[in-house]
Amino acid sequence: MDILFHVATADAARVLMPLARACARARRRYACFFTNDGVLGLQRGELLVALGDAARLVACEESWQRYCEGVACPVELGSQTVSSALMGEGARVVSL
């Protein structure tokens, strides 16, 4: 994987969308891990559309339960262990 985007803030979605589109244009393989209130961006339909080419999209299960309780998660739920594994797989890590 070329890039892992580690998304830890709610405001990161506005930065992540153009980065994801640029990755798609450049045919770069990327994944995203959402944690803390960064999971709130997953409730934005336009972000999910922009991330359509992602190799993997994972939300921290504990963060999802904390910030989005009762709402179905639109991506894979995982742990911080999954985050660590994705960091090891990425050639670059971009923290937002």
C-alpha positions, 0 to 999 in steps of 0.5 A: 500500500502506498499511503495510510491516512490516519484520520483522528479529527472531525475536520480532517474530512475536508482535507481527506477528500481531495487527497483521496481523489488525487490518489485515485488519479495517480493510481496510488493504493491507499487505506484509511483508519478513522479514530477519535472523532475522525469517525464522524466524517464517515457520516458524510456521504460525499466523503464515502464517495471520494473514498470509493477507490480505497484499498481498505477503510477501517473505523476504530470500534471504540471510537465509533461506539463513543461518537456514533452509538446506534448508527450502523458503521459504513466501513469495517470496524477494527481495533487499534491493533488493525491501525498498527498493522495498516501503518506497517503496510503503508509506505507512507503514513499521513496523519490528519 
